[in-house]
Amino acid sequence: MNKKKILLLILVLVYLGLAIAYALTIPAWQPYDETGHFYYINYLTENNNLPVMPEEPGMLYEAHQPPVYYFIASLMQRFTIGSDYVSQVLYLRYLSIFIGLFTVIIAYKCAMIIFKNDSILSFIATSIIIFNSTFLAVNSTVCNDGLMILLCSLAIYLFIRELKCKTVSYRNVLLIGVLLGISLLVKLTSIIVLASIILGLFYCNIIKENKYKKFIINVTCLALPVLLMSSWWYIRNVNLYGAIVGYQSMVKDPGNSLLSLNGFSIFWKVVFCTFWYPYQYLRNDPMAKPQPFIYLIWSILSVMGIYAVIKELINSIKNKVSLSCIISFIIFCIILILLAQTYTMWREGRHMLNVFIPIAIVIAMGIKNLRVNKILSAYVIFVVLLLINIYIISNNLALIEYKTFLNPF
């Protein structure tokens, strides 16, 4: 077995160990919305029909969510009928872990393309993903985010692979559109990846090649399967609830809009912090407190990512086309993320996990640009982030034992 496969095997085994530990130590119904997701699955299993969310939704408050994840989970739940609800939750968590396993493999393959088969930098980038407690949490609990992240990651991988070939074929763009169409039938936040790939096509076809016709055809190949596959669900939601994501799911908070003085504070406290360490997701307890040292470590890694972006900008100053593309992309991402945070129900860092692979790769680029020993950097990052997760798991063990949680139904 060569070095690349050994490093990938280490990442996979560590991911499985941590994800199983999270699944066993986070009490049932503790993560936000796990009860709602489970009830949706249970409804499908018992009624063989999609739920409709009433105006007072009760346990059916997730019924506005697209159905693909719930259909898959319902098929698995049918094999566990006869078990108590808490045991069924555990089996469904194992399904999430299995889904996340493929995301880890795809992340490693993406990094290998970007870093030209540099296994150490790819190891660093993938380590940042597998040790992120938000990524571990959504891939070890009953949640539709994991499947959305997998499909978006696969779409990103195909697009990166196409860019490596210095051309983008219509057939592969169509395949990416199919993946994103399925992903939008898992969760609406997949639209962030769709918008990012359209911007990437704009750069490749118009800025780089000056081929407007090719851009229009590519966007059509991308958008057509997305619309054909997923639009029916959101039209259904508008007809049933008057909104694409259900009653009050897009409540606007004008006090914290894009131009608000509180905008940066909201972004830091809610989006950034819950992206790296969702302590209240892991412990749905008003007494739960964040751990500053965890945020400090992730902040240092984030600064390395920002450093990588700045260095790329400086290197591109002589190339006005490249510079304008990078600046446009950064502005686009900032506006997209902050506009999303204008809506109260979207103020969670986990909604950025579908673009986690590019984020992790940029951080690894920052570490590379520091010109320090790569192997030493990989070792230090791996050990430090592993210890953080051991600390988080030990905190979860301090809660009431998993099996003692009451059935919420």
RODRENVO-372784 format. One line per 4 residues: number of its first residue (from 0); their letters; for each residue x, y, z of C-alpha. Coordinates in nm, 4 decimals. Layout:
NUM	a	X Y Z | ...
This chain:
0	mnkk	0.0000 0.0000 0.0000 | 0.1479 0.3357 -0.1034 | 0.1802 0.6483 0.1103 | -0.1296 0.8177 -0.0348
4	kill	-0.3550 0.5239 0.0479 | -0.2068 0.4843 0.3970 | -0.2760 0.8493 0.4803 | -0.6304 0.8201 0.3454
8	lilv	-0.6841 0.5030 0.5510 | -0.5671 0.6867 0.8652 | -0.8120 0.9692 0.7955 | -1.0993 0.7276 0.7332
12	lvyl	-1.0307 0.5258 1.0504 | -0.9983 0.8380 1.2657 | -1.3189 0.9796 1.1181 | -1.5069 0.6560 1.1883
16	glai	-1.3745 0.6390 1.5445 | -1.4665 0.9990 1.6251 | -1.8055 0.9878 1.4495 | -1.9060 0.6685 1.6323
20	ayal	-1.7901 0.8244 1.9611 | -2.0035 1.1326 1.8886 | -2.3027 0.9142 1.7983 | -2.2736 0.7171 2.1218
24	tipa	-2.2086 1.0096 2.3548 | -2.4494 1.2765 2.2239 | -2.7799 1.1899 2.3957 | -3.0828 1.1125 2.1814
28	wqpy	-3.2935 1.4167 2.0846 | -3.0165 1.6477 2.2147 | -2.8988 1.8010 1.8842 | -3.1184 2.0736 1.7402
32	detg	-3.3974 1.9371 1.5204 | -3.3072 1.5694 1.5657 | -3.6572 1.5104 1.7039 | -3.8145 1.6814 1.4010
36	hfyy	-3.6014 1.4859 1.1536 | -3.6808 1.1569 1.3281 | -4.0531 1.2288 1.3373 | -4.0513 1.3037 0.9612
40	inyl	-3.8768 0.9680 0.8997 | -4.1147 0.7867 1.1333 | -4.4167 0.9438 0.9612 | -4.2957 0.8179 0.6219
44	tenn	-4.2365 0.4697 0.7631 | -4.5807 0.4451 0.9242 | -4.7920 0.6249 0.6610 | -4.6033 0.5669 0.3318
48	nlpv	-4.6834 0.9270 0.2438 | -4.5211 1.2688 0.2664 | -4.6246 1.4741 0.5693 | -4.7904 1.8148 0.5336
52	mpee	-4.6967 2.0705 0.7944 | -5.0009 2.2233 0.9675 | -5.0044 2.5864 1.0790 | -4.9246 2.4634 1.4296
56	pgml	-4.6655 2.2084 1.3171 | -4.5801 2.0447 1.6502 | -4.3447 1.7543 1.5792 | -4.3909 1.8015 1.2033
60	yeah	-4.2001 2.1288 1.1887 | -3.9457 1.9743 0.9471 | -4.2168 1.8644 0.7008 | -4.1246 2.1476 0.4618
64	qppv	-3.7823 1.9848 0.4037 | -3.7248 1.8067 0.0693 | -3.7825 1.4309 0.0932 | -3.4769 1.2437 -0.0450
68	yyfi	-3.2875 1.1993 0.2832 | -3.6044 1.1010 0.4666 | -3.6943 0.8365 0.2079 | -3.3485 0.6779 0.2442
72	aslm	-3.3643 0.6942 0.6246 | -3.7171 0.5535 0.6226 | -3.5978 0.2503 0.4255 | -3.3379 0.1852 0.6930
76	qrft	-3.5829 0.2424 0.9766 | -3.8068 -0.0335 0.8406 | -3.5349 -0.2841 0.9327 | -3.5375 -0.1593 1.2930
80	igsd	-3.9140 -0.1761 1.3545 | -3.9704 -0.3382 1.6915 | -3.6788 -0.1565 1.8519 | -3.7405 0.1333 2.0884
84	yvsq	-3.7150 0.4851 1.9466 | -3.3778 0.5589 2.1078 | -3.2250 0.2489 1.9464 | -3.3736 0.3513 1.6122
88	vlyl	-3.2077 0.6909 1.6500 | -2.8734 0.5175 1.7009 | -2.9175 0.3082 1.3838 | -3.0069 0.6206 1.1871
92	ryls	-2.6983 0.7920 1.3250 | -2.4904 0.5066 1.1843 | -2.6466 0.5828 0.8449 | -2.5250 0.9435 0.8780
96	ifig	-2.1745 0.8202 0.9655 | -2.1722 0.5986 0.6559 | -2.2746 0.8934 0.4363 | -2.0033 1.1144 0.5872
100	lftv	-1.7395 0.8502 0.5122 | -1.7752 0.9148 0.1385 | -1.7474 1.2912 0.1949 | -1.4098 1.2354 0.3646
104	iiay	-1.2831 1.0312 0.0687 | -1.4044 1.2909 -0.1830 | -1.2421 1.5725 0.0185 | -0.9076 1.3926 0.0051
108	kcam	-0.9397 1.3401 -0.3714 | -1.0252 1.7094 -0.4241 | -0.7191 1.8143 -0.2258 | -0.4978 1.5741 -0.4230
112	iifk	-0.6075 1.7461 -0.7449 | -0.5521 2.0986 -0.6115 | -0.2141 2.0167 -0.4533 | -0.0970 1.8072 -0.7520
116	ndsi	-0.0821 1.4750 -0.5655 | 0.0898 1.6209 -0.2584 | -0.0369 1.3695 -0.0022 | 0.0826 1.5677 0.3034
120	lsfi	-0.1046 1.8885 0.2132 | -0.4074 1.6768 0.1163 | -0.3804 1.5066 0.4550 | -0.3772 1.8475 0.6285
124	atsi	-0.6810 1.9739 0.4335 | -0.8825 1.6574 0.5029 | -0.7770 1.6580 0.8697 | -0.9301 2.0042 0.9064
128	iifn	-1.2585 1.8554 0.7836 | -1.2676 1.5348 0.9881 | -1.1738 1.7144 1.3104 | -1.4345 1.9871 1.2694
132	stfl	-1.6892 1.9158 1.5420 | -1.9754 2.0600 1.3353 | -1.8943 1.8236 1.0488 | -1.8729 1.5333 1.2943
136	avns	-2.1960 1.6344 1.4660 | -2.4118 1.6500 1.1512 | -2.2592 1.3231 1.0286 | -2.3253 1.1381 1.3537
140	tvcn	-2.6817 1.2477 1.4314 | -3.0185 1.2181 1.2569 | -2.9918 1.5054 1.0121 | -3.0271 1.5730 0.6392
144	dglm	-2.7155 1.7926 0.6234 | -2.4751 1.5014 0.5805 | -2.6319 1.3786 0.2554 | -2.6458 1.7352 0.1189
148	illc	-2.2761 1.7849 0.2017 | -2.1877 1.4586 0.0246 | -2.3742 1.5490 -0.2948 | -2.2356 1.9052 -0.2996
152	slai	-1.8836 1.7710 -0.2361 | -1.9192 1.5291 -0.5258 | -2.0347 1.8156 -0.7518 | -1.7336 2.0243 -0.6423
156	ylfi	-1.5001 1.7297 -0.7075 | -1.6323 1.6819 -1.0616 | -1.5985 2.0543 -1.1322 | -1.2409 2.0677 -0.9967
160	relk	-1.1520 1.7616 -1.2039 | -1.2907 1.9320 -1.5128 | -1.0841 2.2449 -1.4460 | -0.7729 2.0280 -1.4196
164	cktv	-0.8390 1.9116 -1.7752 | -0.8431 2.2819 -1.8809 | -1.1855 2.2389 -2.0348 | -1.5399 2.1848 -1.9135
168	syrn	-1.7456 1.9354 -2.1141 | -2.1197 1.9763 -2.1511 | -2.1787 1.6149 -2.0441 | -1.9987 1.6585 -1.7132
172	vlli	-2.1708 1.9909 -1.6464 | -2.4994 1.8085 -1.7012 | -2.3901 1.5429 -1.4484 | -2.3027 1.8157 -1.1971
176	gvll	-2.6500 1.9618 -1.2552 | -2.8071 1.6216 -1.1813 | -2.6109 1.5959 -0.8537 | -2.7133 1.9455 -0.7485
180	gisl	-3.0734 1.8740 -0.8498 | -3.0749 1.5749 -0.6144 | -2.8973 1.7820 -0.3493 | -3.1683 2.0499 -0.3683
184	lvkl	-3.4145 1.7672 -0.2999 | -3.2192 1.7094 0.0197 | -3.1791 2.0695 0.1387 | -3.2190 2.4189 -0.0063
188	tsii	-2.8761 2.5423 0.1092 | -2.7226 2.3429 -0.1799 | -2.7998 2.6548 -0.3826 | -2.4752 2.8090 -0.2499
192	vlas	-2.2735 2.5485 -0.4418 | -2.4901 2.5935 -0.7524 | -2.4214 2.9691 -0.7497 | -2.0477 2.9121 -0.6924
196	iilg	-2.0194 2.6723 -0.9879 | -2.2030 2.9199 -1.2134 | -1.9471 3.1822 -1.1116 | -1.6677 2.9319 -1.1859
200	lfyc	-1.8132 2.8738 -1.5327 | -1.8285 3.2498 -1.5834 | -1.4558 3.2718 -1.5098 | -1.3622 2.9748 -1.7312
204	niik	-1.5833 3.0527 -2.0298 | -1.6061 3.4319 -2.0390 | -1.3119 3.5852 -1.8531 | -1.0548 3.3223 -1.9496
208	enky	-1.1794 3.2036 -2.2913 | -1.4116 3.4905 -2.3958 | -1.6709 3.2358 -2.5164 | -2.0147 3.3693 -2.4288
212	kkfi	-2.2023 3.1029 -2.6227 | -2.0191 2.8252 -2.4382 | -2.1062 2.9881 -2.1055 | -2.4770 3.0036 -2.1931
216	invt	-2.4788 2.6376 -2.3007 | -2.2924 2.5285 -1.9852 | -2.5275 2.7209 -1.7566 | -2.8234 2.5698 -1.9412
220	clal	-2.6777 2.2180 -1.8993 | -2.6272 2.2917 -1.5311 | -2.9596 2.4604 -1.4581 | -3.1913 2.2398 -1.6632
224	pvll	-3.1587 1.9191 -1.4551 | -3.1655 2.1273 -1.1372 | -3.4978 2.2858 -1.2335 | -3.6521 1.9657 -1.3700
228	mssw	-3.5560 1.7595 -1.0661 | -3.6090 1.9949 -0.7735 | -3.8447 2.2804 -0.8684 | -4.1593 2.0720 -0.8127
232	wyir	-4.0874 2.0450 -0.4414 | -4.0470 2.4183 -0.3854 | -4.3533 2.4929 -0.5978 | -4.5397 2.2481 -0.3716
236	nvnl	-4.4155 2.4349 -0.0632 | -4.5283 2.7696 -0.2053 | -4.8732 2.6242 -0.2781 | -4.9026 2.4662 0.0670
240	ygai	-4.7303 2.7201 0.2904 | -4.6878 3.0388 0.0894 | -4.3068 3.0122 0.1091 | -4.0456 2.7854 -0.0449
244	vgyq	-3.9316 2.6531 0.2926 | -4.2489 2.6513 0.4985 | -4.4208 2.8698 0.7535 | -4.1989 3.1317 0.9189
248	smvk	-3.8823 2.9533 0.8082 | -3.7514 3.2650 0.6383 | -3.8272 3.5200 0.9067 | -3.6326 3.8362 0.8308
252	dpgn	-3.4610 4.0213 1.1112 | -3.4201 4.3835 0.9971 | -3.2210 4.4665 1.3078 | -2.9336 4.2510 1.1851
256	slls	-2.9393 4.3070 0.8099 | -2.6376 4.3193 0.5806 | -2.5808 4.6922 0.6475 | -2.6434 4.6704 1.0209
260	lngf	-2.3697 4.7597 1.2686 | -2.4453 4.4269 1.4363 | -2.3804 4.2349 1.1154 | -2.0183 4.1474 1.1890
264	sifw	-2.0991 4.0585 1.5489 | -2.3760 3.8232 1.4310 | -2.1408 3.6687 1.1766 | -1.8705 3.6082 1.4375
268	kvvf	-2.0849 3.4907 1.7278 | -2.3300 3.2789 1.5333 | -2.1925 3.1792 1.1942 | -1.8176 3.1545 1.2512
272	ctfw	-1.8334 3.0067 1.5997 | -2.1003 2.7476 1.5250 | -1.9174 2.6494 1.2057 | -1.6093 2.5444 1.4010
276	ypyq	-1.7556 2.4352 1.7357 | -2.1357 2.4031 1.7798 | -2.1301 2.3563 2.1561 | -2.5058 2.4118 2.1941
280	ylrn	-2.5778 2.1716 1.9067 | -2.3808 1.9046 2.0910 | -2.5302 2.0022 2.4252 | -2.8728 2.1594 2.3867
284	dpma	-2.8425 2.3105 2.7312 | -2.8782 2.6806 2.8212 | -2.5987 2.6311 3.0744 | -2.3549 2.5068 2.8085
288	kpqp	-2.0610 2.7425 2.7657 | -1.8235 2.7817 2.4703 | -1.4554 2.7020 2.5199 | -1.2416 3.0000 2.4092
292	fiyl	-0.9287 2.7903 2.3506 | -1.1122 2.5865 2.0845 | -1.2172 2.9012 1.8988 | -0.8618 3.0365 1.9318
296	iwsi	-0.7126 2.7344 1.7548 | -0.9707 2.7423 1.4745 | -0.9253 3.1207 1.4439 | -0.5503 3.0741 1.3921
300	lsvm	-0.6196 2.8209 1.1155 | -0.8763 3.0583 0.9610 | -0.6198 3.3414 0.9599 | -0.3873 3.1091 0.7676
304	giya	-0.6640 3.0666 0.5112 | -0.7103 3.4440 0.4843 | -0.3333 3.4791 0.4441 | -0.3433 3.2316 0.1538
308	vike	-0.6180 3.4333 -0.0178 | -0.4283 3.7619 0.0297 | -0.1087 3.6109 -0.1082 | -0.2952 3.4817 -0.4123
312	lins	-0.4371 3.8323 -0.4617 | -0.0904 3.9890 -0.4423 | 0.0463 3.7351 -0.6892 | -0.2397 3.8203 -0.9255
316	iknk	-0.1987 4.1992 -0.9251 | -0.0145 4.1940 -1.2578 | -0.2902 3.9829 -1.4059 | -0.5944 4.2100 -1.4000
320	vsls	-0.8285 3.9400 -1.5253 | -0.7253 3.6934 -1.2528 | -0.7344 3.9670 -0.9880 | -1.0856 4.0807 -1.0838
324	ciis	-1.2060 3.7205 -1.0803 | -1.0673 3.6534 -0.7304 | -1.2085 3.9800 -0.5922 | -1.5482 3.9136 -0.7530
328	fiif	-1.5549 3.5647 -0.6048 | -1.4679 3.6906 -0.2547 | -1.7298 3.9673 -0.2697 | -1.9873 3.7225 -0.4017
332	ciil	-1.9234 3.4741 -0.1190 | -1.9330 3.7443 0.1507 | -2.2611 3.8891 0.0221 | -2.4134 3.5424 -0.0171
336	illa	-2.3220 3.4365 0.3363 | -2.4220 3.7635 0.5044 | -2.7521 3.7837 0.3163 | -2.8288 3.4330 0.4353
340	qtyt	-2.7653 3.5493 0.7896 | -3.0283 3.8213 0.7443 | -3.2816 3.5424 0.7938 | -3.2997 3.4159 1.1484
344	mwre	-3.3510 3.0467 1.0653 | -3.0308 3.0376 0.8560 | -2.7989 3.1687 1.1254 | -2.6045 2.8498 1.1758
348	grhm	-2.2498 2.7726 1.0693 | -2.3445 2.4234 0.9528 | -2.5109 2.5791 0.6467 | -2.1583 2.6521 0.5185
352	lnvf	-2.0471 2.2879 0.5384 | -2.1444 2.2243 0.1775 | -1.8478 2.4445 0.0759 | -1.6169 2.3097 0.3468
356	ipia	-1.3813 2.1386 0.1014 | -1.2722 2.4700 -0.0611 | -1.2427 2.6289 0.2848 | -1.0189 2.3464 0.4126
360	ivia	-0.8047 2.3561 0.0968 | -0.7534 2.7330 0.1325 | -0.6409 2.6839 0.4960 | -0.3961 2.4145 0.3837
364	mgik	-0.2685 2.6610 0.1203 | -0.2042 2.9103 0.3991 | -0.0011 2.6523 0.5907 | 0.1941 2.5752 0.2732
368	nlrv	0.2692 2.9464 0.2216 | 0.4227 2.9687 0.5694 | 0.7085 2.7575 0.4319 | 0.7315 2.5454 0.7456
372	nkil	0.8003 2.1725 0.7484 | 0.4878 2.0108 0.6009 | 0.5218 1.6818 0.7883 | 0.5689 1.8607 1.1212
376	sayv	0.2689 2.0876 1.0460 | 0.0535 1.7863 0.9588 | 0.1553 1.6091 1.2802 | 0.0908 1.9123 1.5045
380	ifvv	-0.2474 1.9911 1.3457 | -0.3542 1.6274 1.3611 | -0.2612 1.5842 1.7290 | -0.4005 1.9197 1.8480
384	llli	-0.7342 1.8771 1.6685 | -0.7615 1.5155 1.7844 | -0.7124 1.6265 2.1465 | -0.9836 1.8917 2.1031
388	niyi	-1.2287 1.6255 1.9901 | -1.1342 1.3941 2.2758 | -1.2108 1.6840 2.5093 | -1.5500 1.7406 2.3406
392	isnn	-1.6376 1.3702 2.3621 | -1.5429 1.3616 2.7313 | -1.7756 1.6587 2.7884 | -2.0578 1.4693 2.6168
396	lali	-1.9958 1.1718 2.8470 | -2.0607 1.4014 3.1416 | -2.4261 1.4324 3.0298 | -2.7077 1.1998 3.1250
400	eykt	-2.6419 0.8550 2.9810 | -2.7641 0.7995 2.6271 | -3.0225 0.5326 2.7084 | -3.1831 0.7275 2.9932
404	flnp	-3.3281 1.0015 2.7721 | -3.7062 1.0050 2.7632 | -3.9054 0.9311 2.4495 | -4.0301 1.2709 2.3280
408	f	-4.3320 1.1325 2.1386
